[in-house]
Amino acid sequence: MKKAIMIALAFVGAVVGAGFASGQEILQYYVSHGTLGLVAVGISAIALVLVGYTTFQLGSYELATEHSVVFDKIASPWLSRAMDFFIVFSLFCVGFVMIAGAGSNLNQQFGLPVWVGSLAMALLVAAVGLLDVSKVTAVIGGITPFIIVTIIAAAIYSVMNPVAPMPELLASAATVDPAIGNWLLSAVNYVALVFAMGSSIMIVMGGDVIDPKSAGRGGVLGGIAFGVLMMIAAAALLFQLTLVKDAPMPMLALVESINPVFGTVMAIIIFGMIFNTAIGMYYAIAKRASVHHPKRFKPVLFGTVALGFALSFVGFEPLVNKLYPILGYVGIVMIVLVWRGWLKQRKTIVEEAERRHRIRALFKRRWTKGKRYTKAQHEELVAAVEESNLDNKELLSTMREETVDAIVADPDAELEPALVKKYGWSEESGFDREPPEDVQALAHPAQYDATSHPDDSGAGASPSSSKGTKTS
């Protein structure tokens, strides 16, 4: 469950972007539909749970390091390439929407011309794109919990201090230009939009988890958590709607109405989140375009940012209103393909999850000093790895690292010395030697040291009570 919770937190952190934090997405997709908009939030939450569960499981099943690994398995070659192109296109679109949002943010809070804020963001993205982006985004990504706490606090204040009677608020909601005219389609489209913008990172996050069951549970918890946040944000805006509906950044306007100082802090936080989203989009595009030609990185980065700045003059609100629904419609097609692929492989995924669970248990026996690990169990391990959908070496390496980390973290367990010596492991530098390419070449630890692990007859056992300082 701990692993699932960590996945859920990562999921929420990935999808709670600047567009959500600004309140403009929630305003146009949900609040504009009044009470039916709140029903739409509930439907979206259910759909997000299903999307999170299936996407994370597929990523885990393939141990995907990029989205194309999954797309190649669930779609034809040309459709997989089309999905890959669309994801890159979505990254670019979100990038210039963020540049537009930066201008609206600073204009609303500090009165600066919109182009000034947009230009500042474009220059910042271009400059930081040449640095160690991972460190910068990690720091700024740390503000996500603060934006969540701020939205929850604003919602509590908003519900307790409605700006007008509910009939008046609902009448005001009817005057908001919705992104999608039908409330039900709006619910589906927003989930698809989130998927279109976040499917790549969702697949990779799932691929970082060896257990498809844990990955799926994490997707479920993440979907529930994001759905609850959507409901809280929608309620916050609805109860203050006449005050915030005309603002480019409705959530910022709400916080500003509570306290001007809070509003300034909120504006800075949103600007940071906009930057975090924008740099992630443009950096990913430049990296993808220059993967085989590194010298193209700078021209692609500067060129796409410049084009994004030019397109940002369309305006933040119109872009959210017109562009996001288009991305959402294509996202619906992607979700259908992912669900179809998951349904086709559901039985296989369940079987593989059970297989990996057994492999993990056998690996723990193999690597724990004093644990009974017989030749029969070793043969079972070899057979299970052979049956897995994953490459032998990839699975052995992943299981080895996860198992050793777990044993090192357990004060009552000690690593098997024969394997530590065989693979040259130390806490400081990890492993010096790779596992074999073919699992058939994986030997029982007793072949490296006759005193290692009891075999079927109990011979060659190391003392089961042996404890002490971990081997390093």
N, C-alpha and C positions, 0 to 999 in steps of 0.2 A: 504493500500500500504506500510505503514511503516513496518508492520509485514513481508510482502513479501520481502522487501529489506533486512531485518535482516536475513531472511532465506537464501536469495541468497548469502549474505556475508559469512554466516556459511558454505554453500555448497562449495563455492570457497575455503575457508580456509581448508576444509576437503580434497579436491581433489588436491590442489596445494601442492604436496609433494616434497620430495627431488629428486625423479626421474625426475619430470617435471622441477624443478629448475636447475638441472644439465645440461639439454639440451639433454641428451642422448636419452630419449624417443622420443622427437620431431624430433631429427636427424634421428633415425632409422625408425620411423613410417611414417614420412611425407617428410622431406627435401630430403631423399634418392630418392624420386620419382619425384624430380624436380618440374616443374609447375603443374603437375597432383597432386603432394603432397599438394599444396596449395588448389586445388579443394577438395582434401580429407579432409582438415581441415574444410572447409565449410560444407561438408557432416557430419562430426563428430559433428560439432556444432549443426546441426539440430537434430541429433540423441540424443545428450546430453540433449537438451531441452525436447524431448519426454520422455527420461529416467527420468530426474529430475521431470517432471510434474507427471508422473504416480507413481513413487516410493514415492514421498513425499505425494501424495494424499492417497495412500494406508496406509502409516504410520499414517497419520492424522485420517483417517477413523476408524482405529482400536485403536487409541491412543497408539500405540505400544511402549513398553519400551525395547524391544529387537526384532531382526529380525525374530526370529522363530514365533512370533505372526502372522506376515503377511504370512510367508511361509506355516504355518499350514493351512491357509485359502485358499491359491491359488494352493496348490499342495497336492498330496496324502501323507500319512504319511511317506512312505519310501523315496519318492522324497524330501520331506521337510527335512528329516534327512540327505539325501545326500547333499542337498544345504547347510545345516548347517555345515557338515563336510568339504565341499569344502571351505567355508568361513574361517574356522579355518586353513585349509591347506594354503589358500592364505595369511593369516596373517603371517604364519611361513615363507613362501617363500619370501614375501616382506621383512620380518625381516632380513633374511640372505643376501638378495640383498643389503639392506641398510648397513650392516656390510662391505660388499665388497666395496660399494660406499665410505664409510668413508676412507678406505685404499687408494682408487684411488684419492680421494680428496686431502688428505695430501701429497700423493706422487707427484701429479701434481704440487701443489703449493709450497711445502716446500722440496721436494726431499727425504722425509722419505720413508723407505721400505714399501711396500703396507701392509705387515703383521702387522707392527707397528700400523698403523692407524686403521686397522681392530680390532686388539687386544684391543687398547684403547677404541674403541666404545663398544666392547663386555663387557669389565670390567665396563665401565660407565653404560651401560644398566643394568647389573646384580646388581650393587651397588645401583643405584637410584631406581630400581624396589622394593627395600625394604623400600623406603621412601614414602612420600606423593606425589605420581606421578602427581596427578591433578594440584597441585600448580606449580610443575616444568614445566610440559608441557604447562600450561597456559602462563607462562612467555616466554618460547621459541616460543610458537605459536604466540606470539605477533610480531614476526619478519616476518610473512607472508606478511603483507603490504609492508615491506621494500624490500622483494625479488621481489614483483610485480612491484614496482616503479623502481627497478634496471633493470629488464628485459625490461620495457618500455623505459627507458633512453638508454639502450644498443641498442635497436631496432632503435631508432631515429638516434643514431650515426652511426649504421651499414648501414642503408638505405641511409644516406647522404654521407657516405664515403665507398662505395663498394670497396672491396679489388681487384676486377677484373671485366672485362666486363661480362655481363650476359651470353653470350654463353659459356664462360670459366667456369663460376660458375655452369651452368647446366651440363656441361661435367664432372665437379668434383662431382656433385651430383650422377651421374651414377656410380661412383666408390665406393660409400658408400654401405656397406652391409646392406640391409633393413631387418627389423624384419619380414616383410611379403612381398612376391614378388609382389603381385598384389596391386595396389594403392587403389582400392575400398575396397578390403577385409581388407587392412591395416586400413582404416578409421573406418570400423565396428569393427574390432578387438580391436582397441585402446579404443573405447567407452566401449566395453565389459570388457576390462581390468580395466578401471576406475570403472566400476560398480562392478566388482568382488572384488576389493579392498575397495570400499567405500559404498557398498549397506547396510551394517549393520548400519553404522553411519547415512546414508541418511534416512533409515527407522525410526531410533530413533529420528532424528531431526524432521522428519515429525510428529512423534507421540507426540512431544512436543507442537504441534499446534492444537488447538481444531477445527479450521475452515479448512476443506479440500480445500476450494477455495483459501484461503491465502497460504496454503501449496503448492498447485499446481502452483500458480503464482510465489512463491519463487523459486520453482524448475525451472520454465521457465527462470526467470531472472538469476539464477545461471548458467544454461546451456549456456545462451547467453554470460554472462561475461567470463566463462571459455573458450568458443569458441573463443572469441575475444583475450584472452590471448594466446591461442594456435597459432592463426594467427600471432600475434605480435612476439612470440618467433620463429616461423618458418621463418618469414621474416628476423629477426635479424641474425639467423644462416646462411640462404641462401646467404645473401649479404656479408658474411665473410667466406664462406664455405672453401675455399682453406687454410685458416688460422687455422680453428678450427676442421675440420672433423676428424682428427686423435687423438684428445684429448679425454681422458676418460670423462672429464667434459667440453663439448664444450662451454657452457655458461660462465663457469669460464675462459676459454681461451679467449673468446671474451672480457670480462670485463678486464682481465689482459692486453690485447693488448691496451686498451684505457688508462689505468693508473695502474701501478703496485700496488699502494696503494689501489686502488679500488679492484684490484684482491685479495689482502690479506683479505680485509673486506668481499668480496664475498665468499672466501673460508671458513671463520669463520661462515658466515651466513648459507652456505650450510651444514657445519658440524652440526650446531645447528638444522637445519631442518631434517637432516638424523637421528640425535639422537631423535628428537621429533617423527618421524615416527617409528623408531625402538622400542623405549620404549612403544609406544602405541600398537604395534603388539605383542611383547612378554608379556607385562603385561596382555593384553586381553586373550592371550592363557593360561597363568598361572592361571588367575582368573577363566576362564571357566573350566579348568581341576580340580580345587580345590573347586568348589562351594559347594560341599557336604562334602569335606574333606579338611578343611583349612590347615592342616599340610602338604599337598602336594604342597602348593604354592611355597615354596623355591626350593624343588627338581625339580619341573617342570620348574620354571624360569631359574635356573642355567643349567639344562640339555638342554633345548631348545636353550639357548644362546650359550652354548658350541658347540652344534651340528651346529648351525648357523655359528659360527666362522669357524668351519672345512669346511663347504660347501662354505664359502666365497672365498676360494682359487681357485675356478673355475674362478673367475674374474668378475668384474662389467659389462663390455661390453658384454661378452659372455652370462651372465645371462639375461641381458635385451633382448639380441637378440634371445635366445632360450627358456627361461622360460616364459617370459611375453606373447608371443603369445599363449602358451599352456593355460595359465590362461585366456587369452582373449577368446579362443574358448569355454571353459566351461562357461565363462561369457555370451556368446551369448545365450546359452541354458537358463541361468537364466533370461536374459532380455525377451526372448520369453515367459517364464512362467509368469513373472510379467505383461507383456503387455496383455497376455491372461486373467490373473486374473482381471486386471483392466477393460478390455472390458466387461467381464461378469458382473462386479459390477458397471459399469459406471452409469447406471440409478439410482441404489440404492445410490451411493455416492452423486450424484447430489441432490437427495431427502433428504438425511441425512444432507447435507450441508445447505439446506434451513431450515430444521428442527432446526438445531443447531443455525442458525441465529435468528430464532424466539425465541428459548429458551433463548438465550443471552439477547434479548430485554426484555423479560418478567422478567428475573433475575435482570436486571438493574432496572426495575420498583419495583420489590419486595424489593430490597436492598437500594433504594434511598429514603431518608426521604422526605415526602411531595408529592411524585409521586402517581398518581392514580393507584392503583392495586386492581382491583375488584375480587370478588369471582369467577366470570366467567373466568377472566384471570388466576387466580390460577388453576382452573380446566383445562384450556388449557395447562398450564405449566406441570401439572402432566401427562396429556395425551401424550404430546410431549416427555417427558422424558421416559415414558413407551414404546413409539413406537421406540425409538432410538436403534441402534444396540449395544450401550455401556451398561455396567452394571449400574444400577440406581445410586448406591453410587459413582462410579467412575465419572460419568457425573456430578452429583450434586456437588461433591467436586471440580472438575476442573472448572466448571462454577462459583462456589461460589468464589474461589480464584481469578479468572480472573476479575470477576465483582467488587469485593471489591477493588482490586488493581486499577481498572479504576476509581472508585468513589473517592478513597483516593487521587488519582493524580489530580482530578478535583477540583479546588479551589471554584467552584460555587455549588458543590454538598456535601451532608452530608449523612452518613450512617444511616439506619433505626435503632433507639435505641433498639427497641424490639428484633431485630435479633442479634444485637451486644451483648445484654445481654443473649439471648438464647444460642448462640454458643460460648460465652466467648471470643470475639475477642478483640485484642489490636494490635496497630502498632508494639509494641516491640516483642510480642511472637506469633502473628497470632491467630489461632483458638484453643480453649481448647477442643471443642467437635466436633465430626464427624457428617456429615449429616446422615439421616436414610438409612438403607440398602434397604428399599422398598420406592419408591417415594410416594406410597399411604399414608405413615405415615407423609409426609411433610404437615405441617399445614400452614394456612394463618397467616401472622404476627398478625392479630387482635386477634387471639386466645391466643397469648402471652401477648398482651397489647391492650385493647379495644380502645385506642386512636390511634392505628397504622393503617395507610393507609385507605382511603375511600373504602367502599364496594359498591355494586351495587346501593344501595339507597342513597349513599353519607354519611351514618352515620359513626361516629367514625373516621372522617378525622383529620389528624394532619394538622396544618396550612401549606399550600403549599408554603408560602413565608418564612417559617422558615429556617434561615441560621445561621451559626455560626461555632464555632470550631468543627472539626470532633470528633465524639465519639471514645474513645479509651479504 
